[in-house]
Amino acid sequence: MHRRHAIHLAATALAAPLMEAHAQPSTFPAKPIKLVIAFPAGGPTDITMRSLADAAGKILGQPVIVENKPGAGGTMPAQQLQTAPADGYTVAQIPLGVFRLPYTTKINWDPIKDISYVLNVTGYAFGLVVPADSALRTWTHFVAWAKANPGMLSYGSTGTMTSPHLTMELIAQKLGLELLHVPFKGSADLMQAILGGQIMAAADSTGFAPQVAAGKLRVLNTWGAERLAKFPDAPTLKELGLGLVQNSPFGIGAPKGTPPAVIKRLHDAFKQAMEQESYVTTLARYDMVPMYMNSANYLKFAQDTFSKEKALVEKLGLMRQP
């Protein structure tokens, strides 16, 4: 009896660490989670990600708190993951600019190996706008004015090396234009600048929709595969003969080494949050739709994009010198 009792105690003692290890993910999260996003408060990224964070927080049973880290072409959140503990309590938005970073800036981390990819959530609808009273009434006018005035046509974007900036530079290269690029920290700043007459045009995600609806801005083109229902008169870049589609998918990453069970818990909660009516409705305000990729597919997308962005940066002559 005593021997059997001793064996039972020994077996229990051995099992305890195993049980604890298995129990750990089920206790996650035990405190609020921080979601770091790449653009300032008040813009489309901030508004849509706050809606997603709110829904995910309810599913996880702990608040998901959004922290804005704008600047550096949208790459600050990914950089923050490099020093955050790998425990799932810090996650970050991963915009497309992250995959260009090593080609343009000297960094000591790898966007593929040093991020745990959780899931992709959506992508931007982009376009080019001018003030409603601008003489550049159509894309034809824009191109003609730019050709007649090299380096004088100013356009703003949400930052150097962001998708709007590089797409405009690619368009300029294709058409032999010399444009004047003015970077801003995010959509809110960019809209203030164009409405204030500081720049002639703005390349941005469709956070400009309210200003277009109010008759303050006019859309010259949009960048998706098809025309946007909200701007049926605006041609796509494909229709304009430029052969380009840009929708810039983005998702959520965690620090390298985050336990797989914690990644799965985050993935499942954010996937469920993506399906909530509140999130889908908020996305629709900016002509965005849910764009789900699971952890494995999102990693594959990251690897493919990393290769494609190298070719783009090289083509534009923006590759950093070693």
Secondary structure, 3 states (H helix, E strand, C coil): CHHHHHHHHHHHHHHHHHHHHHHHHHHCCCCCEEEEECCCCCCHHHHHHHHHHHHHHHHHCCCEEEEECCCHHHCHHHHHHCCCCCCCCEEEEECHHHHCHHHHCCCCCCCCCCEEEEEEEEECCEEEEEECCCCCCCHHHHHHHHHHCCCCCEEEECCCCCHHHHHHHHHHHHHCCCCEEEECCCHHHHHHHHHCCCCCEEEEEHHHHHHHHCCCEEEEEECCCCCCCCCCCCCECCCCCCCCCCCCEEEEEEECCCCHHHHHHHHHHHHHHHCCHHHHHHHHCCCCCEEEECHHHHHHHHHHHHHHHHHHHHHCCCCCCC
